[in-house]
Amino acid sequence: MENRNIYGWCLAIVCFVVLMIVTPSIPQSQAYHDFADQREFFGIPNTLNVISNFPFLVIGIVGLVLCYHGNYFKLNLQGELWGWSFFFIGVATVAFGSSYYHLKPDDARLVWDRLPMTVAFTSIVAIFIIERIDERKGTVSIAPLVVAGIISILYWRFFDDLRPYALVQFVPCIAIPIMAILLPPMYTHSSYWLWAAGFYLLAKIEEAMDKPIYKWTHHIVSGHTLKHLCAAMVPVFLTLMLARRSIEPERKSLFKVWQVSWIRVKENWHKTERVDCNYSEISTTIEQ
């Protein structure tokens, strides 16, 4: 088993190196810093893009407190406690990093925006490994994954190449929903993962549509401001999941559950009520 793990890591490293060789570098576009809503209120530059980060601070602190206060989330595994702690710390510090960046957007400040987000992304991957694959492997992977995320930020900053950061950000966005559907969960309320993924996808769409949304709303709110609010819903749903979940007695993947439900729907659909109709002959006599 250990040899298989080593081979797996070696294969992943080889694939990463090959990807870095065959793909061109992705520099940070300076147009990224040109946000639609640059209004200033109460002396705060880019006000709405700054203050819309406040929900991250609230949910991050709430989640971190509940991790330790009376073990409200009932985290029985040490790796889970570490993983969720890193996640909520990352979420809370997003409020400071993103606000600092949006006060005066540039590459130097963008580092502090992306760094806490990367900590949150990578810790979530480790949590998923603990819950769905193997507790020991997931626990051991927390530190390497967080460090890999930090290195991806430093690599981008020093070499102006976003490829490693793109992998750290987008691979979990694809892998986690797939694993949430296909792998049997340890806990109930597994569908909350999909709600969180859906809101993150919506946030990325709003980020890309920053200027059009600002125009469509008649300069009331921009896509980037909405992106912050939708992205903050990700830890909200995960916090609700932690508060409500319990040990899953029958570990069935969401795919299996959906498959069974679909079969039942089809069976009910094909069941038709038999209606017996009695026809009586009606004779008509024409009297002449």
Buried (B, 14 or more C-beta within 10 A) or exposed (E): EEEEEEEEEEEEEEEBEEEEEEEEEBEBEEEEBEBBBBEEEEEBBBBBBBBBBBBBBBBBBBBBEBBEEEEEBEBEBEBBBBBBBBBBBBBBBBBBBBBBBBBEBEBEBBBBBBBBBBBBBBBBBBBBBBBBEBBEBBBBBBEEBBEBBBBBBEBBBEEEBBBBBEBBBEEBEEEBBEBBBEBBBBBBBBBBBBBBBBBBEBBBBBBEBBBEBBEEBEEEBBBBBBBBBBBBBBBBBBBBBBEEBEEBEEBEBBBBBEEEEEEEEEEEEEEEEEEEEEEEEEEEEEEE
